Amino acid sequence: MAQRFNKISTNHFTRGFTLVELMVAVTISAIVIVMAINIYFSAKQNYQKTKQGADQDIKALVTKKIFYDALINAGLSCKYGSKKQRYINKTTENQINANFIYNGSAIRIGKISEITDLIQDSLGDNKGFLYQHDTNYIMVKSEKSFTSLASTPINLSLPLATSQQWHSGDYLALCNNDYVDIVKVASIDKNKRKVNLVVAPANEFDRGDYVGKFSIQIFYIAATHDPKDSQKIIYSLYMYNREGSANAVTYPLVDGVSDLNVSYALIDKDNLAWRDITTATNLDDLKTKALKISFKINDKYFEKIILL
């Protein structure tokens, strides 16, 4: 009896799986594999969606900080202030479209269509951008470095209290209580402590008065053609920078940014309203306490309110 049982058991295990059992096992394996693939692709899609959202949020934070820093830090560090003085152009250049250089405003806002010629003319061969229609630009005077006069200037020479890495063609602002003279560097001595000017200042300046180098920066939206698809354009936040009489440079800061709009706060009978800026306007003329900057990144809306 025992021998018969052992024979049956041995035959059963030797025979292996039946066709039905094998088909069931294959079906179960296929289901498990399909489920695993679906889970993988679902997880991948969720990851990509989360990553894309995180990338957008990071770009938005970077863009907001760029605008905040540009607006809050705009202007010159003259100890007398830099808004109430009379500005005098002594650069030997008379640029009607660039009159922002020679006035007391630190910030100007307007429509990009108003300044496309200014940007293109000062870029030299660096052209070919597509500006986004009906968007705003933000223009600021950005102080690069400053010092004070070591003694009273003599003719074309400015003695500096500290050495500066300035170059021929740079614009400088000389500031006292009544005037700001905008002058241009002809040369600087090897010790970087004495600047020679193209034209002498129009006004008298004394030891301790402010002298600083500044540039004009413009933040705006422009686009280039997608290298992978010539029919598609990619908008980005660009910064234009001009230091003196040399050609300006412009480069993208944050890709994917579009639809830049700037509005200012207006209080009317204790009610807060936001008004769009539709033409070139110096910020001082608005007498506002806040700006609202809005933009899109891949069609998602963002905004930043900056208290002034």
C-alpha positions in Angstrom: 0.0 0.0 0.0 2.8 2.4 0.9 4.6 1.5 -2.3 1.5 2.4 -4.3 1.1 5.8 -2.6 4.7 6.7 -3.2 4.4 5.8 -6.9 1.3 8.0 -7.3 2.9 10.9 -5.5 6.1 10.6 -7.6 4.1 10.5 -10.8 2.1 13.6 -9.8 5.2 15.7 -9.2 7.0 14.3 -12.2 4.0 15.3 -14.5 4.3 19.0 -13.5 1.6 21.7 -14.1 -1.4 21.0 -16.3 -2.1 23.3 -19.2 -4.9 25.0 -17.3 -2.7 25.6 -14.3 0.0 27.1 -16.6 -2.5 29.4 -18.4 -3.8 30.6 -15.0 -0.2 31.3 -13.8 0.7 33.2 -17.1 -2.5 35.2 -16.8 -1.8 36.2 -13.2 1.8 37.1 -14.1 0.6 39.2 -17.0 -1.9 41.0 -14.8 0.8 41.7 -12.2 3.2 43.0 -14.9 0.5 45.3 -16.4 -0.3 46.6 -12.9 3.3 47.2 -12.3 3.7 49.1 -15.6 0.6 51.2 -14.9 1.9 52.0 -11.4 5.3 53.0 -12.9 3.8 55.3 -15.5 1.3 56.8 -13.1 4.1 57.5 -10.6 6.2 58.9 -13.4 3.4 61.2 -14.6 2.7 62.4 -11.0 6.4 63.0 -10.5 6.7 65.0 -13.7 3.6 67.0 -12.9 4.9 67.7 -9.4 8.3 68.6 -10.7 6.8 70.9 -13.4 4.7 72.6 -10.7 7.8 73.0 -8.4 9.9 74.3 -11.3 7.2 76.9 -12.0 7.0 78.0 -8.4 10.8 78.3 -8.2 10.9 80.4 -11.4 8.1 82.6 -10.0 10.0 83.1 -6.7 13.2 84.0 -8.7 11.3 86.4 -10.9 9.6 88.1 -8.0 13.0 88.5 -6.2 14.5 90.0 -9.4 11.8 92.7 -9.6 12.0 93.4 -5.8 15.7 93.8 -5.7 15.7 96.0 -8.9 13.1 98.4 -7.6 14.2 98.6 -3.9 17.8 99.1 -4.8 17.3 101.5 -7.7 18.9 104.9 -7.5 22.1 106.6 -6.3 23.6 106.6 -2.8 24.2 110.3 -2.7 24.3 111.6 0.9 22.2 114.5 -0.1 19.6 112.3 -1.8 19.3 112.2 -5.6 15.8 113.3 -6.5 15.6 117.0 -5.8 18.8 118.1 -7.5 19.1 119.5 -11.0 20.6 116.9 -13.4 23.2 118.2 -15.9 24.4 116.2 -18.9 28.1 116.5 -19.4 28.8 113.3 -21.3 29.0 115.1 -24.7 26.2 112.8 -25.8 22.6 114.0 -26.5 20.4 111.0 -26.7 16.7 112.0 -26.8 15.5 108.4 -26.4 17.7 107.9 -23.4 16.8 111.0 -21.4 16.2 108.8 -18.4 19.9 108.8 -17.9 20.0 112.5 -17.3 17.0 113.0 -15.0 16.4 112.5 -11.3 14.1 109.5 -11.5 15.4 106.1 -10.4 12.5 104.1 -11.9 10.5 104.4 -15.1 7.7 102.1 -16.3 6.0 102.0 -19.6 5.0 99.9 -22.6 7.7 97.9 -24.4 6.6 99.3 -27.8 7.8 102.7 -26.7 11.4 101.7 -26.3 12.1 98.9 -28.8 14.1 101.4 -31.0 16.1 102.5 -28.0 17.0 98.8 -27.2 17.7 97.8 -30.7 19.8 100.8 -31.6 22.1 100.4 -28.5 22.6 96.6 -28.9 24.9 96.9 -31.9 24.8 93.5 -33.7 23.0 91.7 -30.9 19.5 91.8 -32.3 16.7 89.6 -33.4 14.4 89.6 -30.4 10.6 89.4 -30.6 9.1 91.7 -28.0 5.8 90.7 -26.5 3.1 93.2 -27.6 1.2 95.2 -24.9 3.5 94.3 -22.0 5.3 96.6 -19.6 8.9 97.2 -19.1 10.7 98.3 -15.9 13.7 100.7 -16.3 16.0 101.4 -13.3 19.2 103.3 -12.6 21.4 100.7 -11.0 24.4 101.9 -8.9 27.4 99.7 -9.7 30.0 101.2 -7.3 30.7 104.5 -5.6 33.2 106.4 -3.6 33.8 110.1 -2.7 36.1 112.8 -3.9 39.5 112.9 -2.2 39.8 116.6 -3.0 38.3 119.3 -5.1 38.3 118.3 -8.8 40.7 120.2 -11.1 39.7 120.7 -14.7 39.1 117.2 -16.1 40.6 115.3 -13.2 38.6 113.6 -10.4 40.7 112.4 -7.4 39.0 109.4 -5.8 39.0 108.5 -2.1 39.2 104.8 -2.9 40.3 102.9 -6.0 37.6 101.9 -8.5 37.5 99.4 -11.4 36.0 102.0 -13.8 36.8 102.1 -17.5 36.8 104.5 -20.4 33.3 105.4 -21.6 31.6 104.7 -18.2 29.0 107.1 -17.0 29.5 108.7 -13.5 27.3 110.8 -11.3 28.8 113.6 -9.4 26.5 114.7 -6.6 26.2 117.6 -4.2 23.3 119.3 -2.5 22.1 121.2 -5.6 23.3 119.3 -8.7 24.0 115.9 -10.2 26.4 116.1 -13.1 26.5 113.1 -15.4 30.0 112.8 -16.8 31.9 110.3 -18.9 35.3 108.7 -18.1 38.0 109.3 -20.7 40.7 107.3 -18.8 41.7 106.2 -15.3 45.2 106.0 -13.9 47.0 102.7 -13.1 46.3 103.1 -9.4 42.6 103.4 -10.0 42.5 106.5 -7.8 42.2 109.3 -10.4 39.7 109.6 -13.2 40.1 111.8 -16.3 36.9 113.0 -17.8 35.9 113.7 -21.4 34.4 117.1 -20.4 34.7 118.9 -17.1 31.7 119.0 -14.7 29.4 122.0 -15.0 29.3 122.7 -11.3 31.6 122.9 -8.3 32.2 119.8 -6.2 34.2 119.4 -3.1 36.1 116.9 -1.1 33.7 114.2 0.3 31.1 114.6 -2.4 29.6 111.5 -4.0 30.9 110.1 -7.2 29.5 106.8 -8.5 29.2 104.6 -11.6 25.7 103.5 -12.7 24.1 101.6 -15.4 20.6 101.6 -17.0 18.8 98.3 -16.7 15.5 97.4 -18.4 13.5 94.3 -17.6 11.1 93.2 -20.3 9.6 90.2 -22.1 10.9 89.0 -25.4 11.1 85.7 -27.3 13.3 83.6 -29.5 12.4 80.8 -31.8 12.4 77.3 -30.3 15.5 75.6 -31.8 13.5 72.3 -32.0 10.5 73.9 -33.7 11.0 77.0 -35.8 7.2 77.7 -35.7 7.2 78.0 -31.9 8.5 80.9 -29.8 9.7 80.8 -26.2 9.1 83.9 -24.1 11.5 84.8 -21.3 12.2 87.7 -18.9 15.2 89.6 -20.3 17.5 92.2 -18.7 19.0 94.9 -20.8 22.1 96.5 -19.3 24.0 99.6 -20.5 27.1 101.0 -18.8 28.2 104.2 -20.4 28.7 104.8 -24.1 29.6 101.2 -25.1 27.0 98.9 -26.7 24.5 97.5 -24.3 24.0 93.8 -23.6 20.8 91.9 -23.1 20.3 88.3 -21.9 17.5 86.1 -20.6 17.1 85.8 -16.8 14.1 83.4 -16.5 12.7 81.4 -19.3 8.9 80.8 -19.7 8.0 84.2 -18.2 5.4 86.2 -20.2 2.7 88.9 -20.0 4.5 91.3 -17.7 2.1 93.9 -16.3 2.7 96.7 -13.8 0.0 98.6 -12.0 0.1 101.1 -9.1 -1.9 101.5 -6.0 -4.4 104.3 -5.8 -6.4 105.2 -2.7 -9.8 106.8 -3.4 -12.0 107.5 -0.4 -10.3 104.7 1.6 -10.8 102.3 -1.3 -7.8 100.6 -2.8 -7.7 100.4 -6.6 -5.0 99.3 -9.0 -4.3 101.3 -12.2 -2.4 100.0 -15.1 0.6 102.0 -16.5 0.0 102.6 -20.1 2.7 105.1 -21.1 6.2 105.9 -20.0 6.0 107.2 -16.4 8.6 108.1 -13.8 7.6 106.3 -10.6 8.1 109.6 -8.6 5.3 111.2 -10.6 2.8 108.6 -9.5 3.1 109.3 -5.8 2.1 105.8 -5.0 2.9 103.5 -2.1 2.9 100.2 -3.8 3.3 98.5 -7.2 1.7 95.2 -8.3 3.7 93.2 -10.8 2.0 90.4 -12.5 3.2 87.8 -15.0 2.7 84.3 -16.3 4.9 81.2 -16.4 3.6 78.6 -18.8 0.1 80.3 -18.7 0.0 80.2 -14.8 -0.6 83.6 -13.3 1.6 85.1 -10.6 1.8 88.5 -8.9 4.0 90.4 -6.5 3.0 93.5 -4.5 6.0 95.7 -3.6 5.7 98.4 -1.0 7.7 101.5 -1.8 
